[in-house]
Amino acid sequence: MASTNPFWSFATPFTDGMPHAHSRRLSSVLDHDSHIRMSSSDGARINTQTTPDSAWSQASFEEVDFTYNPSKSKNTARLDDAASIRSGSWPRRSGNWPLTEKYYALSSAAHDLRCPRWTLWKAVLLPTSTIILPMALLVAGLLALIFGYRVRSEDSLFEEVSNSHALSDRAVVLVNYSATRIAFVASWASTLAPLLASFIMNLSSFQSALLMYISSTSPQQQDLPTPYQYTLLVGLCLASIGRLGRYFSYAKEDGVIIPPALRRAAQTLTLTLVLACIVFGADTALHYTTSTINFDQISVSPLSHSYGYGLSSTCLALNRSDNFGLPCSRNGQLAAADYNAYVASQNEIFYLQHGISNVSEVRLVDIPSDKPANATSSGAAKVALLIPRSTGLSPFRDFQAYTTGVITTCEPISNLCNWTSGGPGNYYSQFNCSENFWGVLGKSPNVSDTGMLVDDSSVPPLGFKRGAALQYSFFMDKGLSINYDSSGSLGPFVPDSELINPVYVGVAARFQSTAQRAGVNMSSDPGIYQGPTPYLDFTLRCKYTTYLVDYNWVNSSAKVNSLTPSPNGTIAEVFHGYNIYGSYDSFDNDLQDSMLAAALQSTLQQLADTFANSYSSRVMSVIGPFLSSRANLQEQTRTPLLVAKVPKAPLAILIAGCLCYIVFGIVSATLAYGALRAVDVRDLAFRFSLPALGLHAFRDDNTERDAVDVDTIRTVDGVEEERRVFNETKITRETMRVAVEGEPRTGFVLKSLV
């Protein structure tokens, strides 16, 4: 065979003993410019004659001595070391191998090597889009969920439903979206991250191919990979983690020189895997720490409703002197002018007593411990408030308002009264607590045929006795000595300016021993008087006080903020004046029921406290119908939400990792673009694959020749030329087979069969 390169004429003889297929393949490779074409200016002798086979005898080979003239060509090797050739040490690797001067250029640059722009964009655009678009869409979607559904709320006006602790936590983001769905969207990051490594390495393979090409066409051929290193490079370009692990163990071995192409590929894949681990860790932390919590979204209402209560204008305008000294609860003027309106107010008293009003309701609420009014009656007193009907209130609307409240306190005073038994069978119990509070329990009141009480020597003046077991009177003083005759039943009525608040009440009652709770016996209580009968008798000193109450209605419960006693007795008189002396009606039936309910307590003081609270409700049920609405002081609307509490730290790391993939993709695409603009190394980059490596290893020339796309491109000079690009999809038919030769004792060898 003839060659234009004298080195090839010497170094690659084709003897009769060389296999014909290999001879054809090498000739084909040389014909495709895999060797350098020397110009006449290089001073090299052009040898166009075929070297005879006899020239390659061992004797002639030993006698040949080649010299290297640096002034003539830098691409020809110096081969004057005949001794080294004879000893077989050339081109064996030594400590300082490879030596640049023993290498020659393998490619020619006589024409435009750049990749056309359109072809370049087609090669780079698909992997770049695959890297950038999924991560960009994922980041955009995740941020849209977080910030689009981020919970924004005003601070709560009330500490009972305060959301300040959740809003003030700067380490989390509250999102009004399903935590499961947020975690699902975020999990795509850790799913995509390892998949993108192959596309990043695809782009990186163009840079590796360019480095190999530059090393092959320059004196720096020692930067080319060894065959084993080339297999590592192929594995890294395929994003093989196993090959990356082998690379690190291989790089630690002594005397190993890592070529730039292999090092850069390993660095790129390592960085890709580090990013994947960061994204996976952040996604795991985000899954673990994201939780769902209850959250009240607050909206402070600029326009408030009217849920407070104060004395109505009708009561304020009423002149008691024109109404026989009676309050607005017994408004004779209204009855004469609008009887239905008067009856409606009386009906409302009944409705409030029995809790069936459609307008409002009476509710007993605890008094704050720091309020002085709670220092009575063993600290068990409650305030009876008039509030709107709770079933008509939105459970998600909170407000602060003023209303009217009543507090009643009672204490046993039986030890202050002189008790005696008398009457038939000592059935009666006579008590004498003060000059105007005395009577006989067990004796029925004198009632006329018309239902009015008649003179009864056992009942003091202005005393109310609705039955044999209950008697009470209203007083102006704590000693229960001065009767409270505001309507002038026994004298002139009391003017508005002299009405009192609080109003004292003396109560005497009895109940049978069987009315007690099972296992309880209060007969030994010092406040109880028990004669020879099974009845237990006692007396109480009570007082009821009306208040202006500042309260909060939050989460369907009331809380008292402050209590201010009413400045006069106008409101207290609404109840007191409603009790007409000498009348006998069913209004007091519930009072006797309240006393029996109180008898179920364990001690007399507990009985007094229970009766006091029920009496407060009784008083408010009479006052309530004559109060009118007042505007709320402030209010807010709550929207209860189940929100996702997303920690910011793992979320930020996850998003940063995804953005790094986008940046990584852009950088890889830029480097790939630059590599292809320098030299069209697509064919070489595409050969960084197992199919190309296999075809080369088993010398399947026919299949390798078929697995090529031929691109026709137009150069900058307007000349069309063909470029070969490896394409494994072209592999359709193969005639060669890979066989195994050997056995376990000797090992196995792969061989190709045609």
C-alpha positions in Angstrom: 0.0 0.0 0.0 1.2 3.5 -0.8 1.1 6.4 1.6 2.1 10.1 1.4 3.4 10.0 5.0 6.9 8.5 5.4 6.1 7.7 9.0 3.1 5.7 8.1 5.1 4.0 5.4 7.4 2.7 8.1 5.1 2.2 11.0 2.1 0.5 9.4 3.3 -2.1 6.9 0.8 -4.3 5.3 2.3 -7.7 5.1 0.8 -10.8 3.7 0.3 -12.0 7.2 -2.0 -9.1 8.2 -5.8 -10.0 8.0 -7.4 -8.6 5.0 -10.3 -7.0 6.8 -8.0 -5.0 9.1 -6.0 -3.9 6.1 -9.1 -2.6 4.4 -10.3 -0.8 7.5 -7.0 1.0 8.1 -6.8 2.0 4.5 -10.3 3.4 4.8 -9.4 5.3 7.9 -6.3 6.8 6.3 -8.3 7.8 3.2 -10.6 9.9 5.5 -7.8 12.1 6.6 -7.0 10.5 9.9 -3.4 11.2 9.2 -1.8 14.5 8.4 -1.2 15.6 4.8 2.3 17.0 4.6 2.9 20.0 2.4 6.0 20.5 0.3 7.0 23.4 2.4 7.5 21.0 5.3 10.5 19.6 3.6 9.3 16.1 4.0 10.1 13.6 1.3 7.0 12.5 -0.6 7.1 8.7 -0.8 4.6 7.4 -3.3 6.1 4.0 -3.6 4.8 0.9 -1.9 7.3 -0.5 0.6 8.0 -4.1 -0.3 7.3 -6.7 2.3 10.9 -7.8 2.3 11.8 -4.4 3.7 10.2 -5.4 7.0 12.5 -8.2 7.9 13.9 -8.2 11.3 17.4 -7.5 10.0 16.4 -4.6 7.9 14.2 -3.2 10.7 17.2 -3.2 13.1 19.4 -1.4 10.6 17.0 1.5 9.9 17.9 4.7 11.7 15.4 7.6 11.4 16.4 11.1 12.2 14.2 14.0 13.2 14.9 17.5 11.9 13.0 20.1 14.0 13.4 22.7 11.4 11.5 20.7 8.9 8.4 19.6 10.7 7.1 19.6 14.1 4.6 16.8 13.5 7.1 14.1 12.7 8.5 12.0 15.4 12.2 11.4 16.1 12.8 7.7 15.6 16.6 7.5 15.7 16.6 5.2 18.7 17.1 1.9 17.0 18.1 0.2 20.1 14.8 1.1 21.8 12.9 -0.3 18.8 14.9 -3.5 18.9 14.3 -3.9 22.6 10.6 -3.4 22.2 10.4 -0.4 24.6 8.8 1.9 22.0 6.2 3.1 22.3 5.9 1.6 25.8 4.7 4.0 28.5 7.4 5.3 30.9 7.5 7.5 33.9 7.4 10.7 31.8 5.1 9.3 29.1 3.7 10.6 26.9 6.3 12.8 25.3 5.0 15.4 23.0 7.8 15.1 20.4 6.9 11.5 19.8 3.3 12.4 18.7 1.9 13.6 15.5 -1.2 15.5 14.4 -4.2 13.2 13.7 -6.6 15.7 12.1 -6.5 18.4 9.5 -7.9 21.9 9.7 -7.7 22.8 6.1 -11.5 23.6 5.9 -14.2 25.2 8.1 -14.6 23.0 11.1 -17.4 25.0 12.8 -20.9 23.6 13.2 -23.6 25.6 11.3 -25.8 27.6 13.5 -29.1 25.8 12.7 -27.5 22.4 13.2 -25.9 23.7 16.4 -29.2 24.9 17.8 -30.8 21.6 17.0 -28.1 19.8 18.9 -28.2 22.0 21.9 -31.8 23.2 22.2 -33.5 19.9 23.1 -31.3 18.9 26.2 -31.2 22.6 27.3 -35.0 22.9 27.1 -35.3 19.6 29.0 -33.2 20.9 31.8 -34.5 24.4 32.1 -38.2 24.2 31.3 -39.3 21.6 33.8 -37.4 23.2 36.7 -38.5 26.7 35.7 -42.1 25.6 35.5 -41.8 23.7 38.8 -40.3 26.8 40.6 -42.9 29.0 39.0 -45.7 26.7 40.0 -44.5 26.2 43.5 -44.0 29.9 44.1 -47.4 30.6 42.6 -49.0 28.2 45.1 -47.0 29.7 48.0 -47.6 33.3 47.3 -50.9 33.0 45.5 -52.5 31.2 48.4 -50.5 32.9 51.1 -52.6 33.7 54.1 -52.9 37.4 54.8 -54.7 38.4 58.0 -55.1 41.4 60.3 -54.2 41.0 63.9 -57.0 39.8 66.0 -58.8 42.4 68.2 -59.3 39.7 70.9 -56.7 37.6 72.6 -59.1 34.6 72.8 -58.6 34.0 69.1 -55.3 35.7 68.6 -53.4 34.7 65.5 -50.4 36.9 66.3 -48.2 33.9 67.3 -48.7 32.3 63.9 -48.3 35.5 62.0 -45.2 36.6 63.9 -43.4 33.3 63.2 -41.0 34.5 60.5 -39.7 31.0 59.9 -42.8 29.7 58.2 -45.2 30.7 55.5 -48.9 30.1 56.0 -50.6 28.9 52.8 -54.3 28.4 52.4 -53.8 25.3 50.3 -53.6 21.6 51.0 -50.3 20.7 52.6 -50.5 17.4 50.8 -50.7 19.0 47.4 -47.9 21.4 48.2 -45.7 18.5 49.2 -46.7 16.7 46.1 -45.7 19.6 43.8 -42.4 20.0 45.7 -41.7 16.3 45.4 -41.3 16.7 41.6 -38.1 18.6 42.3 -36.4 15.5 43.8 -37.9 13.4 41.1 -36.6 15.5 38.2 -33.2 16.3 39.7 -31.5 12.9 39.1 -33.2 12.6 35.7 -31.6 15.8 34.5 -28.1 14.5 35.0 -28.1 12.7 31.7 -29.1 15.8 29.8 -26.5 17.9 31.5 -23.8 15.4 30.7 -25.2 15.3 27.1 -24.3 19.0 26.8 -21.1 18.5 28.6 -20.0 15.8 26.2 -19.6 18.4 23.5 -17.0 20.2 25.6 -15.3 16.9 26.4 -15.2 16.0 22.7 -13.7 19.4 21.9 -11.0 18.9 24.5 -10.1 15.5 23.0 -10.0 17.0 19.5 -7.7 19.9 20.6 -5.4 17.5 22.4 -5.3 15.2 19.3 -4.4 18.1 17.0 -1.8 19.8 19.2 1.4 18.9 20.8 -0.5 18.3 24.1 -1.4 14.7 23.1 -0.5 13.5 26.6 -3.8 15.0 27.6 -5.6 12.3 25.7 -7.3 9.5 27.7 -6.0 6.0 27.8 -8.4 3.3 26.6 -9.5 2.6 30.2 -9.9 6.3 30.9 -11.9 6.6 27.7 -14.3 3.9 29.1 -14.7 6.0 32.2 -15.3 9.1 30.1 -18.0 7.3 28.2 -19.6 6.2 31.5 -19.5 9.7 32.9 -21.1 11.1 29.7 -23.9 8.6 30.2 -24.3 9.9 33.8 -23.4 6.6 35.4 -23.0 6.9 39.2 -21.1 3.6 39.2 -18.5 5.0 36.7 -18.2 8.1 38.8 -17.4 6.1 41.9 -14.9 4.1 39.9 -13.4 7.3 38.7 -12.7 8.5 42.2 -11.1 5.3 43.3 -9.1 5.2 40.1 -7.9 8.8 40.5 -6.5 8.0 43.9 -4.1 5.4 42.5 -0.4 6.3 42.3 1.0 7.5 39.0 -2.5 8.1 37.4 -2.7 11.2 35.3 -6.2 12.3 34.7 -6.8 14.0 31.3 -8.7 17.3 31.2 -11.7 15.8 29.3 -12.2 13.1 31.9 -11.6 15.5 34.9 -14.1 18.0 33.6 -16.7 15.3 32.9 -16.3 14.0 36.4 -16.5 17.4 38.0 -19.7 18.1 36.0 -21.4 14.9 37.0 -20.3 15.3 40.6 -21.8 18.8 40.8 -25.0 17.5 39.2 -25.3 14.7 41.8 -24.5 17.2 44.7 -27.3 19.4 43.5 -29.6 16.3 43.3 -28.7 15.4 46.9 -29.4 19.0 48.0 -32.7 19.0 46.3 -33.6 15.6 47.7 -32.6 16.6 51.2 -34.6 19.9 51.0 -37.6 18.1 49.7 -37.4 15.5 52.5 -37.2 18.2 55.1 -40.0 20.1 53.5 -42.2 17.0 53.6 -41.3 16.3 57.2 -41.8 19.8 58.6 -44.8 20.9 56.6 -48.0 20.6 58.7 -51.6 21.6 58.7 -52.9 23.9 61.5 -56.1 25.7 62.4 -55.9 29.3 61.6 -58.4 32.1 62.0 -58.1 34.7 59.2 -59.2 38.0 60.7 -60.9 40.9 58.9 -61.7 43.9 61.0 -65.1 45.3 60.0 -65.3 49.0 59.5 -69.1 49.0 59.9 -70.3 47.4 63.1 -73.5 45.8 64.1 -75.6 46.7 67.1 -75.3 43.8 69.6 -75.1 45.9 72.7 -78.0 46.8 75.0 -79.0 49.9 77.0 -82.1 51.3 78.5 -84.7 52.1 75.8 -85.8 55.5 74.9 -89.3 54.6 76.1 -88.1 54.0 79.6 -85.9 57.0 79.6 -88.8 59.2 78.5 -91.3 57.8 81.0 -92.3 60.0 83.8 -93.0 57.7 86.7 -95.2 60.3 88.4 -97.6 60.0 85.5 -97.5 56.2 85.7 -98.6 55.8 89.3 -94.9 55.6 90.4 -94.4 52.4 88.4 -91.4 51.9 86.0 -91.6 51.1 82.3 -92.0 47.4 83.0 -95.5 48.4 84.1 -96.2 51.1 81.6 -99.8 52.0 81.9 -99.5 54.8 79.3 -98.2 52.3 76.7 -101.0 49.9 77.6 -103.5 52.6 77.0 -101.9 53.8 73.7 -100.8 50.5 72.2 -102.0 47.6 74.1 -100.4 45.0 71.8 -97.0 46.6 72.2 -97.5 46.5 76.0 -98.5 42.8 75.9 -95.6 42.0 73.6 -93.2 43.4 76.2 -94.9 41.3 78.9 -94.6 38.2 76.6 -90.9 38.9 76.2 -90.5 38.6 79.9 -91.9 35.1 79.8 -89.8 34.2 76.8 -86.6 35.4 78.4 -87.4 33.5 81.7 -87.8 30.3 79.8 -85.0 30.9 77.2 -87.3 30.9 74.1 -87.0 34.5 73.0 -86.2 35.1 69.3 -84.6 38.4 70.0 -82.3 38.1 72.9 -81.2 35.8 75.8 -79.9 36.0 79.3 -76.6 34.4 79.9 -74.7 34.0 83.1 -71.0 34.8 82.7 -68.1 34.5 85.1 -66.8 37.7 86.7 -63.0 38.4 86.3 -61.1 37.5 89.4 -59.7 41.0 89.7 -63.2 42.6 90.0 -64.3 43.7 93.4 -67.8 42.4 92.8 -66.4 38.9 92.9 -65.4 39.2 96.6 -68.8 38.2 97.8 -70.6 35.0 98.3 -67.5 32.8 98.4 -66.5 34.1 95.0 -69.1 32.2 93.0 -71.2 35.1 91.8 -71.9 35.5 88.1 -73.2 38.4 86.1 -76.4 37.9 84.1 -76.0 39.6 80.7 -78.5 40.4 78.1 -77.1 39.4 74.7 -78.6 38.9 71.2 -80.0 35.4 70.6 -76.8 33.4 70.2 -78.4 31.1 67.5 -78.8 34.2 65.4 -75.2 35.3 65.7 -72.6 34.2 63.3 -70.1 31.9 65.1 -67.3 33.6 63.1 -68.1 37.2 64.1 -66.5 38.5 67.3 -67.4 41.9 68.8 -67.0 44.1 71.8 -70.1 45.9 73.1 -71.7 47.4 76.2 -74.8 45.8 77.7 -76.6 45.7 81.0 -75.8 43.1 83.6 -77.1 42.1 87.0 -75.1 40.5 89.9 -76.8 39.0 92.9 -75.1 37.9 96.0 -76.6 36.1 99.0 -75.4 35.0 102.4 -77.2 32.9 105.1 -78.4 34.9 108.1 -80.4 32.3 109.9 -78.2 32.7 113.0 -79.3 36.4 113.2 -83.0 35.4 113.4 -85.0 34.2 116.4 -86.5 30.8 115.4 -89.4 29.2 117.1 -91.7 26.4 116.2 -95.5 26.5 116.7 -98.8 26.0 115.1 -100.5 22.6 114.6 -98.0 19.9 115.4 -95.2 22.5 115.6 -95.5 22.6 111.8 -94.8 26.3 111.6 -91.4 28.0 111.9 -91.5 31.6 113.0 -88.5 33.8 112.3 -87.7 37.4 113.4 -84.6 38.9 111.7 -85.4 42.6 111.9 -88.3 44.9 112.6 -89.5 44.6 109.0 -88.3 41.2 108.1 -90.1 38.5 110.0 -92.8 35.9 109.3 -94.0 32.4 109.6 -92.9 29.6 107.2 -95.3 26.7 106.7 -98.4 28.9 107.0 -100.2 29.6 103.7 -100.8 33.2 102.8 -104.2 34.8 103.0 -105.5 35.2 99.5 -108.9 36.6 98.5 -111.3 35.2 96.0 -109.9 37.7 93.5 -106.3 36.5 94.0 -105.2 39.4 96.0 -103.4 39.1 99.4 -105.5 40.3 102.3 -104.3 41.5 105.7 -102.2 38.8 107.3 -100.6 39.3 110.7 -97.9 36.7 109.9 -96.6 38.8 106.9 -94.8 42.2 107.5 -95.7 45.3 105.6 -94.5 45.2 101.9 -93.8 41.5 102.4 -94.3 39.2 99.4 -95.5 35.7 100.3 -96.5 33.5 97.3 -96.7 30.3 99.2 -96.2 28.6 102.6 -92.5 27.8 101.9 -91.4 31.2 100.5 -91.4 34.8 101.7 -89.3 37.8 100.7 -89.2 41.6 101.0 -87.2 44.5 99.4 -85.1 46.8 101.5 -82.9 49.9 101.2 -80.3 48.9 103.7 -78.1 45.9 104.5 -79.8 45.4 107.9 -83.1 44.7 106.2 -84.9 47.3 108.3 -86.0 50.0 105.8 -88.6 48.8 103.3 -88.1 49.9 99.7 -91.4 51.4 98.8 -90.5 53.1 95.5 -94.1 53.0 94.1 -95.6 54.5 97.2 -97.7 51.6 98.3 -97.5 52.7 101.9 -96.5 56.3 101.4 -95.2 58.8 98.7 -93.4 57.2 95.8 -89.6 57.6 95.5 -88.5 60.1 92.8 -86.1 58.9 90.1 -83.2 60.7 91.8 -83.7 58.7 94.9 -84.0 55.3 93.4 -81.3 53.0 94.7 -78.8 50.5 93.3 -78.1 48.0 94.8 -81.4 46.7 96.1 -81.4 44.5 99.2 -83.7 41.5 99.4 -84.6 39.4 102.5 -85.6 35.8 101.6 -87.0 33.1 103.9 -87.7 29.6 102.6 -88.0 26.0 103.6 -87.6 22.6 101.9 -88.1 19.0 102.9 -85.2 16.8 103.8 -86.0 14.7 100.8 -85.4 17.6 98.5 -81.7 17.4 99.3 -79.2 15.6 97.1 -78.7 11.9 98.0 -76.0 11.5 100.6 -76.2 15.2 101.7 -77.7 16.3 105.0 -77.6 20.1 105.7 -79.6 19.8 108.9 -76.3 20.2 110.9 -75.3 23.4 109.0 -75.3 26.4 111.5 -77.4 28.4 109.0 -80.2 25.8 108.9 -83.1 25.7 111.4 -84.9 22.4 111.8 -87.8 22.0 114.2 -89.7 18.8 115.0 -90.7 18.5 111.4 -88.7 17.1 108.4 -88.5 20.7 106.9 -85.2 22.6 106.8 -85.7 26.4 107.2 -83.3 29.2 106.5 -83.1 32.9 105.7 -80.8 34.8 103.2 -79.7 38.4 102.9 -79.3 39.1 99.2 -78.7 42.2 97.0 -78.9 42.7 93.3 -76.9 45.3 91.5 -77.2 46.5 87.9 -74.0 47.3 85.9 -72.9 48.7 82.6 -70.9 45.7 81.3 -68.1 45.9 78.8 -67.8 42.4 77.3 -66.4 40.5 74.4 -68.3 38.0 72.4 -65.6 35.8 70.9 -65.9 32.3 69.5 -69.6 32.1 70.7 -68.7 32.8 74.3 -68.9 36.0 76.4 -66.1 37.4 78.5 -66.5 40.4 80.8 -63.9 43.1 80.5 -65.2 45.6 83.0 -68.1 46.2 85.3 -69.4 49.7 86.1 -72.3 50.0 88.6 -75.3 51.9 87.2 -75.1 55.5 88.4 -78.7 55.4 89.7 -81.5 53.0 90.4 -83.5 53.5 87.2 -82.6 50.1 85.7 -82.8 48.3 89.0 -86.3 49.8 89.5 -87.5 48.2 86.3 -87.4 44.9 88.1 -88.3 46.1 91.6 -91.3 48.1 90.4 -92.6 45.1 88.4 -93.3 43.3 91.7 -96.7 44.9 92.7 -97.4 44.6 96.4 -100.5 42.6 97.2 -100.7 40.8 93.9 -100.7 37.1 93.6 -99.8 35.6 90.2 -97.7 32.8 88.7 -94.6 35.0 88.3 -93.1 33.6 91.5 -93.5 30.0 90.5 -90.1 29.9 89.0 -88.7 31.5 92.1 -89.8 28.5 94.2 -88.3 26.2 91.5 -85.0 28.0 91.8 -85.0 27.5 95.5 -85.6 23.8 95.2 -82.8 23.6 92.6 -80.5 25.4 95.0 -81.4 22.9 97.7 -79.5 20.2 95.7 -76.2 21.8 96.7 -73.9 20.4 99.5 -73.8 23.3 101.8 -76.0 26.3 102.7 -73.5 28.7 101.2 -73.5 26.9 97.9 -77.3 26.9 98.1 -77.2 30.7 98.5 -74.7 31.1 95.6 -76.9 29.0 93.3 -80.0 30.9 94.2 -78.2 34.2 93.8 -77.2 33.4 90.2 -80.7 32.2 89.3 -82.1 35.4 90.9 -79.8 37.5 88.6 -81.3 35.7 85.6 -84.8 36.4 87.0 -84.0 40.1 87.4 -82.5 40.4 83.9 -85.5 38.6 82.3 -87.7 41.4 83.5 -85.2 44.2 82.6 -84.3 42.8 79.2 -87.5 43.5 77.2 -87.1 47.2 78.0 -83.6 47.6 76.7 -82.7 48.6 73.2 -79.8 47.8 70.9 -76.5 49.7 71.0 -73.7 49.8 68.4 -70.7 47.5 69.0 -67.5 49.1 70.1 -65.5 47.0 67.6 -65.9 43.8 65.7 -64.1 41.4 63.4 -65.0 38.6 61.2 -63.1 35.3 61.4 -62.7 32.8 58.6 -61.5 29.5 60.1 -59.0 27.9 57.8 -57.0 24.7 57.7 -53.7 26.2 56.4 -50.4 24.6 55.5 -47.5 25.8 57.7 -44.6 25.6 55.3 -41.1 26.2 56.8 -39.1 28.8 54.8 -35.7 27.2 55.2 -36.2 23.9 53.4 -38.5 25.7 50.9 -35.8 28.3 50.1 -33.1 25.6 49.8 -35.4 23.6 47.5 -36.1 26.5 45.2 -32.4 27.5 45.2 -31.5 24.0 44.2 -34.0 24.1 41.3 -32.7 27.5 40.2 -29.2 26.1 40.3 -30.3 23.5 37.8 -31.6 26.2 35.6 -28.3 28.1 35.9 -26.4 24.8 35.4 -28.4 24.2 32.2 -27.7 27.6 30.8 -24.0 27.3 31.6 -23.8 23.9 30.0 -25.7 25.0 27.0 -23.3 28.0 26.6 -20.3 25.8 26.8 -21.8 23.3 24.4 -22.6 26.2 22.0 -19.0 27.5 22.2 -17.6 24.0 21.6 -19.7 23.4 18.5 -19.0 26.9 17.2 -15.3 26.1 17.5 -15.4 22.6 15.9 -18.3 20.4 14.8 -17.6 17.6 17.3 -21.1 16.2 17.2 -19.9 12.9 15.7 -17.2 12.5 18.4 -19.6 13.5 21.2 -22.2 11.1 20.0 -19.6 8.3 20.1 -19.3 8.7 23.8 -21.8 5.9 24.1 -21.9 2.2 24.6 -23.1 1.4 21.1 -20.2 3.3 19.5 -17.8 1.7 22.0 -19.1 -1.7 21.3 -18.9 -1.3 17.5 -15.3 -0.1 17.8 -14.3 -2.9 20.2 -15.6 -5.7 18.0 -14.6 -4.1 14.7 -18.0 -4.3 13.1 -17.1 -2.0 10.2 -20.2 -2.5 8.2 -22.5 -1.7 11.0 -20.4 1.2 12.2 -20.4 2.6 8.6 -24.2 2.3 8.5 -24.7 4.0 11.9 -23.9 7.3 10.5 -26.0 10.3 9.4 -24.6 12.3 6.6 -25.4 16.0 7.0 -25.1 18.2 4.0 -24.2 21.7 5.1 -23.3 24.9 3.5 -20.1 26.6 4.6 -19.5 30.3 5.0 -18.0 30.3 1.5 -21.2 28.9 0.1 -19.7 25.5 -0.6 -21.8 22.4 0.3 -20.0 19.6 2.1 -21.0 16.4 3.9 -20.4 15.7 7.5 -20.7 12.3 9.2 -22.5 12.1 12.6 -22.8 8.9 14.5 -26.5 7.9 15.0 -27.1 4.6 16.8 -30.8 4.6 15.6 -29.4 3.7 12.2 -28.3 0.3 13.5 -31.0 -2.0 12.1 -29.2 -5.1 10.7 -26.1 -6.7 12.1 -24.3 -9.8 10.8 -21.6 -10.0 13.4 -22.2 -11.8 16.7 -20.4 -11.5 20.0 -19.3 -14.9 21.3 -17.6 -16.2 24.5 -14.5 -18.3 24.4 -12.9 -19.9 27.5 -14.0 -21.5 30.7 -13.9 -20.6 34.4 -10.4 -22.0 34.9 -8.9 -20.0 32.1 -11.3 -17.1 32.1 -13.5 -15.9 29.3 -12.7 -13.9 26.3 -15.2 -12.1 24.1 -14.7 -12.5 20.4 -16.6 -11.5 17.3 -18.1 -14.0 14.9 -19.2 -13.1 11.4 
